[in-house]
Amino acid sequence: MKTIAKALAGSLMASTLLAGAALAQTKEVQMLHWWTSGGEAAALNVLKGDLAKEGFAWKDVPVAGGGGDAAMTALKAMVAAGNYPTASQMLGYTVLDYAAAGVMGDLTETAKKEGWDKAVPAPLQKFSVYKGKWVAAPVNVHSVNWLWINKAVMDKIGGTEPKTFDDLIALLDKAKAAGVIPLALGGQSWQEATMFDSIVLSTGGAEFYKKAFNDLDEASLKSPTMKKAFDNLGRLKAYVDPNYSGRDWNLATAMVIKGDALVQVMGDWAKGEFVAAKKEPGKDFLCYRFPGTDGTVIYNSDMFGMFNVPADRRAAQAALATATLSKSFQSAFNVVKGSVPARTDVPDTAFDACGKKGIADLKSASEKGTLFGSLAQGYGAPPAVANAYKDVVTKFVHDQIKTSDQAVIELVKAINDAK
Amino acid sequence: MTISTMPDRVSASANSSRRSVSLRERLQDMLPKLVLAPSFAAVIVFVYGFILWTIYLSFTNSRTFPNYTLTDARAYQRLWRWTFESDPPSSWYTSITNLGIFGVLYIGICLALGLLLAILLDQKIRGEGMLRPIYLYPMALSFIVTGVAWKWFLDPGLGLEKTLHAWGWTSFHFDWIKNKDRVIYTVVIAGVWQASGFVMAMFLAGLRGIDGEIMKAAQMDGATTVQLYRRIVIPMLRPVFLSAFIVLAHMSIKSYDLVVALTSGGPGGSAWLPSNFMYEYTFKRNEMAVGSASAVIMLMTITAIIVPYLYSELKEKGR
């Protein structure tokens, strides 16, 4: 009997505690994310500070793991249990999946007040607006079609900025002759596919990229242009070191930083590694657009998806959304993260040379309509298709698919199968 | 009516005095069942319930979230088609052929090596107390630690190959971990390194349980050491083989973390096992139906191997 009484008392206490927690939640922002590394965590602290000024507490729900797979599994469990976080870091189609499941909130009011419709590039709104309602706040825009070059090595071999794909091959040849690893590549499927995004854009041009990798037009996917893109990928493959398979992207970046390798084709998160190693753009390293892709931006973007929380927690949610897209946070956060602001009207004064170019490129691409989602990064098509694409690219790179003819056939087959 | 109630009442009162005793006894009888009930219920729900749920999901069109409308067996049809796509190998084809290679080698080598080590350790050698934990220790590590350690050790630019080159043996070449056709064997190496010590401990316990008199009698009859082990000791270790086989078989089918930590999937996904396939499709590609179907096939595989084996072994024992 005593133990039963004790248990009862305990559960009573627990329920009062829970009620207390519910009270506290109205002034609290519960945030699920996977930004746990030093720079990223520091960047988030800016947001935390901004919210604290307005009297909102920050409840961190970090789930480590670079690609966010673990975090997404945790989010699925939380949502299934009806325990919605105020917001969660999310990528591309995940936002739309959750919106279709009817668990996302509505930020339209905040968006109107803050003028998001105008400031945020239209392609991004495809992922943050669902059926006319704002459901997510974009935090940044990464772009994928960059070359990162070690300047000391570049000077040593007497290279200049490659303007065409053949220029790039010539440059890589020079590096090879000088005994430097020409191309730093991490042989993981997402890195190979990220590079292939740029190659396709360079080989076929902006219109072709959009048709093939955003509209999934079958004629483009099996066209001779796509075959040529695979041929170009095969040519680049000759310039990697024998030990590239399975290497992490930041180790590949480190090879360029140390001068062991000349160039890496990677999204602008690579800049964060250069900056963390105390390297300066223009002096220690160079950032060029992948040859033949200047003026076009292949992007991916981190978003804070906002969930359909009870009415008493919505004020905190709106405050978080406002703070996320405020110009000051957009600038402060993206300077640290290496990406560029998700709204095009943020002053670029705090950014370095590469950041300034990134902001200008995003703005012009957004105006010209040459801002496209990266298929490798999950912004071109839903995850099933994007991963089918990565399968084909990585199997081509690792010789399981032996010719570019076969690669094109497999690409069409895999994408149709996954649709 | 009144007449008939009287004896009833009497018997009832007699029963109640007896009941106080029997209640206690009955409670005592029930106690083990009561204590086991929660875990039994948990197993029913969380193991068998979810097996049924997974089977159900595999016949739906579930993608990111479960969808409860039954459709046809499209997920199985896709898996079936992928089973025969070998050029270029589909991810599913790679996964199941890898499971075949990994399962046979992992179980076979672990059993052979474990038995050999146990027999050698059983020769009343000095320092057995020190040697035994050394072999057993890898089992205390998680697969992630084993995977990462072997990843560094086998990496040609970092571990064994680089070290031997630095020592002057420059013709040495070992890049299996980077080779799409060999990478699965590195998973076998790391797996065997981890589990063979544990198998050794099982065999050692079995060897210690064998009556010394039988061995002496056989030696007196003039049996050589090889004959002694082949004809007497190893047949007597049969129950240990059974336990070790079952432990290793299920470990090989559920191997997931080792592949991820050691190879992160291998070049072009060439190190995948079915569990990697399942996780990848369910959680990364939002194709929950295909992921569930592959999980069901994994379950059927393990059932098809273990149930007949268990049946034949246990039947023989009962005889």
Interface residues (C-beta under 8 A of the other chain):
Chain A: D69 M72 T73 K76 T94 D97 A101 G187 Q188 S189 P242 N243 S245 G246 P382 P383 A384 N387 A388 D391 T394 K395 V397 H398 D399 Q400 I401 K402 Q406 E410 D417 A418
Chain B: R63 T64 F65 R78 P88 P89 S91 D155 P156 G157 D175 I177 K178 K180 T263 S264 G265 G266 P267 G268 G269 S270 E280 F283 K284 R285 N286 E287
